Amino acid sequence: MATNSSGQIGSGLPKLAAGTLALVALGASVLSDADPVVTMVRGAAAFVIGHLVGSIIVVLLNQPQKSVQLEVVEGREAQNTDPPEHGQAA
C-alpha cells in the first residue's frame, strides 16, 4: 500500500476503493441490461459506499501503535524538599 513520509496510509485509498466499486456496479448493470437511470444510481451508490469503507480502512490502519517505553534515569540527585528562601526563585 502507498504510504506517506510519516508511514501512514495515504488519502488516495478511499478514492481507489470508491472508483473500483463504482466501475464494478456500472459493469454489472450494463451486462444485466438495466435501465440507464438505475445503472447511474447503482454506480453512485457504490461510489459513496466505497468512499466510506475506504475512509474507515484508512482510519483503522493509521491508529498509533501502542508501545511500552521504559525511561532509565541514572545519577538523579535527591529533590530538595526545603521551601525556597525569600527572594530566590523556586
GUPAZA-253314 format. One line per 10 residues: their letters; for each residue z, y, x of N, C-alpha, C, O. Coordinates in steps of 0.02 Angstrom, whole numbers, plus 50000, padded with zeros to 5 digits. Example, Ala and Ser with C-alpha at 12.3 -4.5 7.8 and 13.67 -1.06 7.14 Angstrom:
AS	50390 49716 50660 50390 49775 50615 50390 49835 50660 50423 49834 50712; 50354 49888 50642 50357 49947 50684 50394 50002 50645 50402 50057 50670 .
END
This chain:
MATNSSGQIG	50000 49941 50042 50000 50000 50000 50000 50062 50044 50024 50060 50101; 49974 50116 50018 49970 50178 50056 50038 50213 50055 50068 50221 50002; 50061 50232 50113 50124 50268 50118 50112 50335 50151 50064 50344 50188; 50156 50383 50136 50151 50448 50168 50192 50448 50232 50218 50396 50253; 50198 50506 50265 50231 50509 50330 50305 50490 50327 50333 50469 50378; 50337 50496 50269 50407 50477 50263 50416 50405 50242 50472 50383 50230; 50361 50367 50238 50365 50296 50222 50371 50281 50148 50388 50225 50129; 50356 50330 50105 50360 50319 50033 50290 50305 50005 50239 50327 50032; 50290 50268 49950 50227 50253 49916 50199 50319 49890 50235 50359 49861; 50134 50330 49899 50103 50393 49880 50095 50402 49805 50106 50356 49766 .
SGLPKLAAGT	50076 50462 49786 50069 50478 49715 50002 50455 49687 49989 50465 49627; 49959 50425 49727 49895 50401 49703 49899 50336 49664 49851 50317 49630; 49955 50301 49669 49962 50236 49635 49957 50242 49559 49923 50200 49529; 49988 50291 49526 49981 50296 49454 49908 50306 49432 49886 50278 49382; 49871 50348 49470 49801 50360 49452 49760 50297 49462 49715 50282 49422; 49774 50260 49515 49737 50198 49528 49750 50147 49473 49704 50115 49448; 49813 50138 49454 49830 50090 49401 49800 50112 49334 49774 50071 49297; 49803 50177 49320 49777 50203 49257 49701 50194 49254 49674 50172 49202; 49667 50210 49307 49595 50203 49308 49572 50131 49302 49524 50116 49267; 49608 50087 49335 49590 50016 49332 49600 49989 49261 49556 49954 49236 .
LALVALGASV	49656 50004 49231 49668 49980 49162 49618 50011 49113 49596 49977 49067; 49601 50074 49122 49553 50106 49077 49484 50073 49084 49451 50061 49033; 49463 50058 49145 49398 50025 49154 49397 49955 49124 49347 49934 49095; 49452 49919 49131 49456 49852 49102 49453 49856 49026 49418 49817 48994; 49489 49905 48997 49489 49912 48924 49420 49933 48899 49396 49908 48848; 49388 49979 48935 49321 50000 48915 49271 49943 48920 49230 49933 48876; 49275 49906 48974 49230 49849 48983 49239 49796 48930 49191 49769 48904; 49302 49782 48914 49316 49732 48862 49291 49755 48794 49265 49715 48755; 49298 49820 48781 49274 49846 48716 49199 49845 48712 49171 49829 48659; 49165 49862 48766 49092 49861 48766 49066 49790 48758 49019 49778 48720 .
LSDADPVVTM	49097 49743 48793 49074 49673 48788 49087 49643 48718 49052 49597 48698; 49137 49670 48683 49151 49643 48616 49115 49682 48561 49128 49672 48502; 49069 49727 48581 49030 49767 48534 49074 49807 48485 49061 49808 48425; 49126 49838 48511 49171 49879 48470 49138 49946 48456 49092 49967 48491; 49162 49980 48406 49139 50046 48388 49152 50094 48446 49203 50088 48480; 49107 50142 48460 49117 50188 48516 49183 50227 48513 49215 50238 48565; 49204 50247 48454 49267 50284 48447 49326 50239 48465 49372 50260 48500; 49324 50177 48442 49377 50129 48457 49377 50115 48533 49431 50108 48563; 49319 50111 48562 49314 50100 48634 49347 50156 48673 49385 50143 48720; 49334 50218 48654 49364 50275 48689 49439 50279 48678 49477 50296 48724 .
VRGAAAFVIG	49462 50262 48618 49534 50263 48604 49569 50209 48646 49623 50222 48673; 49539 50151 48651 49568 50097 48692 49570 50118 48765 49620 50106 48800; 49517 50148 48789 49515 50171 48859 49568 50224 48872 49601 50221 48924; 49575 50272 48827 49626 50324 48835 49696 50296 48833 49739 50314 48873; 49708 50250 48786 49774 50219 48782 49790 50179 48845 49846 50181 48869; 49741 50143 48870 49751 50104 48932 49764 50151 48991 49804 50134 49034; 49731 50208 48993 49742 50256 49047 49814 50282 49045 49847 50285 49097; 49837 50301 48986 49905 50328 48980 49957 50274 48998 50004 50288 49035; 49948 50214 48974 49995 50160 48989 49993 50144 49064 50046 50134 49095; 49934 50142 49093 49929 50130 49165 49961 50184 49207 49992 50170 49258 .
HLVGSIIVVL	49955 50247 49185 49986 50301 49222 50062 50297 49218 50097 50308 49268; 50089 50281 49159 50161 50273 49152 50188 50215 49193 50238 50222 49228; 50154 50158 49191 50176 50100 49229 50171 50114 49304 50216 50096 49342; 50118 50146 49326 50111 50164 49396 50165 50212 49420 50190 50205 49476; 50183 50259 49377 50236 50307 49395 50304 50271 49400 50343 50286 49445; 50316 50224 49355 50379 50186 49358 50381 50144 49422 50434 50139 49454; 50325 50114 49441 50323 50075 49502 50337 50118 49563 50373 50098 49608; 50308 50178 49565 50320 50224 49621 50394 50242 49625 50422 50243 49680; 50425 50256 49569 50496 50274 49569 50538 50215 49593 50584 50224 49633; 50522 50155 49570 50561 50096 49591 50552 50080 49664 50600 50060 49698 .
LNQPQKSVQL	50492 50088 49690 50479 50071 49760 50505 50124 49808 50513 50109 49868; 50518 50184 49784 50542 50238 49828 50617 50246 49824 50643 50298 49846; 50653 50198 49796 50725 50201 49795 50752 50199 49866 50727 50159 49907; 50802 50240 49882 50830 50238 49950 50862 50170 49964 50894 50140 49921; 50853 50147 50025 50881 50083 50045 50956 50092 50058 50977 50139 50092; 50995 50047 50030 51067 50050 50042 51083 50017 50108 51064 49960 50120; 51116 50053 50150 51135 50026 50215 51206 50048 50232 51229 50100 50210; 51238 50008 50270 51306 50023 50292 51302 50053 50361 51274 50024 50407; 51332 50112 50368 51334 50145 50433 51406 50149 50456 51449 50175 50421; 51418 50122 50514 51485 50124 50543 51487 50181 50594 51443 50187 50636 .
EVVEGREAQN	51539 50221 50590 51546 50276 50636 51599 50258 50688 51656 50241 50671; 51580 50262 50750 51626 50246 50804 51650 50311 50834 51611 50353 50856; 51716 50319 50835 51746 50380 50862 51788 50359 50922 51835 50319 50916; 51771 50386 50981 51808 50369 51041 51841 50431 51068 51813 50486 51066; 51901 50423 51094 51937 50477 51128 51954 50535 51083 51954 50592 51105; 51967 50522 51021 51982 50576 50975 52055 50597 50984 52100 50555 50985; 52066 50662 50991 52134 50687 51001 52170 50689 50934 52139 50694 50881; 52236 50685 50937 52275 50689 50876 52268 50759 50847 52266 50809 50883; 52265 50762 50782 52258 50827 50749 52324 50865 50752 52378 50835 50745; 52319 50929 50761 52378 50972 50763 52402 50984 50692 52365 51011 50651 .
TDPPEHGQAA	52464 50965 50678 52491 50973 50611 52534 51036 50605 52560 51051 50552; 52543 51072 50661 52582 51133 50659 52543 51188 50623 52482 51194 50632; 52577 51228 50583 52541 51283 50550 52520 51335 50602 52554 51344 50652; 52464 51369 50591 52441 51419 50640 52489 51478 50640 52520 51496 50590; 52495 51509 50699 52539 51567 50707 52506 51627 50675 52446 51629 50664; 52548 51676 50660 52523 51737 50627 52473 51773 50672 52488 51786 50730; 52413 51788 50646 52363 51825 50683 52313 51780 50719 52265 51805 50748; 52322 51715 50718 52275 51669 50750 52232 51635 50697 52254 51622 50641; 52171 51620 50717 52126 51586 50670 52145 51513 50665 52171 51483 50713; 52133 51484 50608 52151 51414 50596 52101 51369 50629 52107 51308 50625 .
END
